Amino acid sequence: MWLIWVMAVCRFLTVSIISFLLLSPLVKKQSEITQKPLIILAQDNSLSILLSKDSDYFRKEYPKELRDFSYDLHNKFEVAELSFSNRITNSLPLNFTEKQTDISALFEEVNARYGNRNIGALIIASDGIYNKGSNPFYAAEKIRFPIYTVAMGDTNMPRDLIIKKVICNKSVFLGDKFPIEILIEADKCKNEKSDLQIKKGDEVLSSKNLQFSGDKDFRRIEVMLDAKTKGLQRYKVLLKPVKGENSVLNNFQEFFVDVNDIRQKVVLLYQSPHPDIFAIRQALESSTRYEIETAKLDDFNQQTSKYDLIILDQIPSIQGYSTLTQFTGSTVSLLYILGTETNVNAFNALKTGLTITSEKTNFTETIPYLNETFSLFTLDKDMLELLKNFPPLMSPLGSYQYSPVADILFNQKVGNVSTKNPLVLFFKTQDRKIGIITGENLWKWRLSDYQQKGDYKAFDDLINKIIQYLSLKGDKNFFKVKISNRFPENENVEIDAEVYNESYELINNDDVNITIQDEKNNSYPFVLGKTEKAYYLNAGNFPVGDYTYQAMVKTGKNSYTSKGDFVVTPLNLELLNSVADHNLLYRIAKAHDGEMFYPRDLKGLLKKILEREDIRPVAYDQKRFIDLSGNIWLFLLILTFVSVEWFIRKRSGIY
């Protein structure tokens, strides 16, 4: 009988415990956790470290000493090892090959990663040279724990010739001459001689002999080159090394110029000669972007489709005019200039988007004032200042009515009264752009510019921006690939693409394939990823060199192809300055309750950190709730009760 009672109790306890666990009971548990101090060891892994006289030491001995130092820290602290350059990595590679240094990013990363940890100290081993990001001293202001610095590199100025910068236009037109400006720094090269060469391939385009006159000599060299070949052109600037020079890697620099052979074609038509025609032509000829023609309207017999912009000076004219349907019926952009010879009623009949109504055609002097909401292009501050003193134009007097989609650059100011009548405005339709200048005597603006500044630059820039906006046509290709023609070697090659259907709507139903080919004909195929409406590819880093690409997409019955090229250029920022900035490292350490040490005194740094009483473990209580359903002891207890019942039934034959 008692066996039955034992089995009943086992069954009851088993079911009770399981039923209890089905309620998902929680148990509060309190435990004490001790967190070791965290020491963050950050090592500068940039190329400039090896440009000092101790380069052999930093390449061979220092890596082992730093790892031993890190091992000693591990005995008492938790250690986070980082290396930094233009990026942060979780290791100490110590190959000193990175091409940029951003120390400010290190402080931001440390705060983001370890802001809630028990940080004992941050140790930064660097030469203090940075060429990316903000000033590290100010970037470190958010740090609330000690910073120790290890001063690497050499603060002595070595003998060195450096090509600091090459300044040139990124884009020029075929057949033009274009200037380049070369900035050279010579350190401790007094009385030394060198040769400066500019080469394209193996051809020497320019050569100049230099002799330096002081221990710190700066030179600005200007050279004119010819754009003889279209496409992206690579040029090299070389400085012949002097005896005993610290590094010859910074005696060389490449630059690239995109030579374009497509110019915007502009024709300026008139019924009667006017000084405005000459002023506009002179402004456009200051740029190599345009091919300009002038012609009397009656003598003009060209196809309008060959032009990107037609300027109609005071046309339609009161002197009589031919039909303008060859212009208004085309898709070529138009710029109307109104004046005292304009037939205003005939102009209104053209339905340009602007209507001027008056009982009698009169004219008044108008001064321009800027519409602050205009956004099609920008005017520099010098131009805006000069506008205030420009002489007035002669504009039709009347009631101005214009389309609400008009973009107004200048409104008219009559005397001291600012009006809403437009002086310069633009309209854009699906097929073309239209610009209207409602006043004549632009030539007076050009003379005023010269009287105020001694040149015509402001006026010419204004006219060029107006013409540039009107003459640029929209791209109606159904397949567009957007990629820069130049990438620094440390940047990823990124590509965007767009595909349009017959209604010119963005689609991305089909795959876009692209193949990139290097100079050795090695091919790298990719498939662009789909975004919401377009395509994007991050192809990663490519070695320095020239590359071509071909992108293809097949959508419906149509196939589209896009070809192009790009260049991956070497990054030489670390070579432009090899003089260590230990003063910066000292100031950072001093401002954050730390000290500056030298690489051969890492043991002294270890001793200093071990002696600090404020770098110690932190203990805190942690309360948490534990789900009993996963408790191993309850599982074993249930298993025991079930096993006992099973054993009794099996042994005694009770079923």
ABEGO torsion letter per residue (X at the ends): XAAAAAAAAAAAAAAAAAAAAAAGBBBBBBBBBBBBBBBBBBBBABAAAAABAAAAAAAAAAAAAAAAAAAAAAAABBBBBBBBBABBBBBBAGAGABABBBAAAAAAAAAAAAAABBBABBBBBBAGBBABEBBAAAAAAABABBBBBBBBEBABBBBBBBBABBBBBABBBBGBBBBBBBBBBBBGABGBBBBBBBBBEABBABBBBBBBABABBBBBBBBBBBBABBEBBBBBBBBBBBBGBABAAAABBBBBBBBBABBBBBBBBBABBBAAAAAAAAAAAABAABBBBBBBAAABABBAAABABBBBBGOBBAAEBBBAAAAAABABBBBBBBBAABBAAAAAAAGAGBBBBBABBBBBBBBBBBBAABAABBBBAAAAAAAAABBBBBBBBEBBBBBAABBBABBBBBEABBBABBABBBBBBAABBBBBBABBGAAAAAAAAAAAAGBAAAAAAAAAAAAAAAABBBBABABBBBBBABBBAABBBBBBBBBBBAAGBBBAABBBBBBBBBAAGBBBBBBBBBBAABBBBBAEBBBBEBBBBBBBBBBEABBBBBBBBBBBBBBAAAAABABBBAAAAAAAAAAAGBBBBBAAAAAAAAAAAAABAABBBBBBBBBBBBBAAABAAAAAAAAAAAAAAAAAAAAAGBX
